[in-house]
Amino acid sequence: MVLKCENKRRTAKEYLPLDMDLRTEKYLMDYYYIAHYEEPFRYYRKTKCSIFRGLLMCLCLSVTYANIVRFPRELEKYGCAFLVPYFVFIFLVGLPIILLEVSIGQFLGQGAGSSWRASPIMKGACIVGRMASCLGAIWVSLEAVIALVYIVLITYKKIPFNECVQGVKISEIGYSQRVLSGGDCLNETIFTPVWNYAFYFALLASGLAAIWIVSVICSHNAKIFRRITFFTGLLTFALLVATTGWEIDRTLRKTGFPEWWIFNENLFAESTIWFDGLIQVLFGTYIGFGALPVMTGCFLYKGDAVRTSIVYICFNLLINAIGVILFMIQFDNDISKVSTIYPELKPLTAVYEKALTEVGLFETRILPALIYGLVVLSAIITTTIAVYSVSKLLPRHTIYILGLVTLCLSVVALFCPEYMVARVLDSRIVGTLIIIALVFDIIATTWIYGGKNIYLDLEFAIGRPIFKHWVGFWYIAPAILTGILVWWCVGDDELDLLSIYIPRWAPIILALIVIVGAAIAEISKQVDYNFFGMICEAAKAAKEWGPADPLARHAWKQWRAVCQDTGRKDFTLRRRGTRDYTNSIKRGQYSTNKYNVNNWKNSPTGTSSPNYSGSMFGDSAIEEDLSVGKYSGMHQQFGAHGTDNNGIKPTRHSSRSRYTSRDKPSSHGSDTNHKEILYVRRLSTDSNNKTTITITPTADIVTYPSDQTRGRTSSNMSPHVDSRMDRHAHHHHDVDGDHICWRKFSVNSEEYSTEL
């Protein structure tokens, strides 16, 4: 790899790689950062385009089935009183926990799928959350496939369907058809038992197969997932805005906007409205499913965590508002106002019932098909996010087996009468499992791992201190969630038909069994003198806890060591890509006085990792500031144990000594227009791991060994430099030299070891 530093900015395409191992090249290019004359150049930097991509990702994660379809259904069920518990929980519980999960995702990077490592004894909470994510995807697919079948029926059948007409009736205007409501029509068509008529069952099974195949393919890797999510999310949002705008314009011209639902304050005494409000917040924001840490660690790692959380909440509220307006118009018809069959499917049946009152091709066919298509697209986004989140805990090929299993379970659920599986999953099982998983996950992160520890870790990830009251919200969140869940379970309504199939406390018992079983498995892995000691060891953070990237992990260990020994926080180890860090360079962040610390610890060499041969640039492997002009012509080589080719350990300079020598006057201060070439080579054999760094001026004679002699000795991995370069390195010091730093943006955690 050759990178040329000049006065003018160069694009990434102008930096062409030489012969180098592909993994090493990817590893180095993901971290490269150059600043010339205090004007930053980043190979990957936080630009306006990256900020725009982050906003688009937040928007695409918000256009989901829960926000577009489920929220209007719950609001129509309880009236405007439902808004009170919803807004209480979205700001009291939702926003703090979103901030926690987003911050953990940025802190762990692409290893965010294993956030349970903060306290391995609570690994079962992560398993329960992923299990609830799969069950939630099954529930969404079972309801979305109805919309898909509606699209097929509308395409070649006329509304109302022939099966949904019960003769004719005489009215003032003559004869008219007597049509069934949307729920009754479902019983006559889509919900027909397979042993009576297999056509609709075949349509449902084919639709489920299509939804799950698309979801699994979109979850194959991060690149496919990001592109498909962007495309599908923007298409869904555009379709949502277009259909809502058309409905508003048509409604205002005909009958006027429908009235808002009544506000019944007596509902606040019931536990159901508070529980459903909490579940809606969890479903709409993916809290507890494990999706937010995974998405943040892969796609939202550059943005500020607090701002990202607030923007994400705002997009959720925006999608909720648009979805409410759209389905409020659909609910405004005489049939839907009195329909009581399948209340969980009312948004889907209301679209059909609205079309019964319309005339014209567009109002009876095209517009309902577009709304049903909107439902299908939002469901595909939801299932894709669920599958991708689960895939971070499984091997790559296992996700296809998981998709096949969930597809089979979805098809089997079609045999249950009255679509009971989807209704039970929606109203009882998934929400209860998510609350249990979230309670134990927060307990593991804040109560066991420690509020102070997580505060320091997130401060390192964000790059600045966060509001300390957030930690207080994290401490009280488990108590609030547990109180709502217990209140809801105690007040089980015997008149509720769903209580016949499964009581409210049954999912809680299932979740506790999984959590306790996983805890026992983790405790049994520990080696200690007694059982109590094994429990304590299992509760401690695992050695894999921390950033998945070796360089970021190295800087994090230094951050924790300095905080524990001196109480001071070295913000030179903060994340790259933040505005605060860029400005700190111009304010003289790297001054000599900054490192006047008594108990400064040297960084570990990290030679235990075959892919990480120690700290290349001294004390900080992620935030080191190295003057290229000062070390012009430097040629250093590190072997597997920090030795050069001759077996002699090179001299390691501390951070203070480099910055002290950097402040000395330069004898070549007039030489401001110069060029350097940085050569980075890594030689990996079975018994030796070697990294070679060579920085030379372009004016020197640089020759490369021929292909015939390459590989004779390990010294051929670096270029041959003229002897004038070594003499020039002893007296050449340039204060305004180029700076080489490192920044973690994207790396596959499976390719590089995280142990130091």
ABEGO torsion letter per residue (X at the ends): XBBBBBABBBBAAABBBBBBBAAAAAAAAAABBBBBGGBBBBABBBBAAAAAAAAAAAAAAABBAAAAAAAAAAAAAAEAAAAAAAAAAAAAAAAAAAAAAAAAAAAAEAAAAAAAAABAAAAAAAAAAAAAAAAAAAAAAAAAAAAAAAAAAAAABBOBBAAABBEBBBBAAEBBBBBBBAAAAAAABAABBAAABAAAAAAAAAAAAAAAAAAAAAAABAAAAAAAAAAAAAAAAAAAAAAAAAAAAAAAAAAEBBBBBBBBAAAAABAAAAAAAAAAAAAAAGBGAGAAAAAAAAAAAABBAAAAAAAAAAAAAAAAAAAAAAAAAAABBAAAAABABGAAAAAAAAAAAAAAABBEAAAAAAAAAAAAAAAAAAAAAAAAAAAAAAAAABBAAAAAAAAAAAAAAAAAAAABBGGAAAAAAAAAAAAAAAAAAAAAAAAAAAAAAEAAAAAAAAAAAAGBBBBAAAAAAAAAAAAAAAAAAAAAAAABBAABAAAAABBAAAAAAAAAAAAAAAAAAAAAABBBABAAAAAAAAABBBAABEBABAAAAAAAAAAAAAAAAAGBBBAAABBBGBAAAAAAAAAGABBAAAABBAABBBBBAGAABAABAEBAAEABAAABBBBAAAABGBBBBBBAAGBBAAGBBBBBBBAAAAAAAAABBBAAAABABBBBBBBBBBBBBAABBBBBBBBBBAABBBBBBBAAABGABAAAABBBBBAAAAAAAAABBBAABBBBBBBBABBBAAABBABX
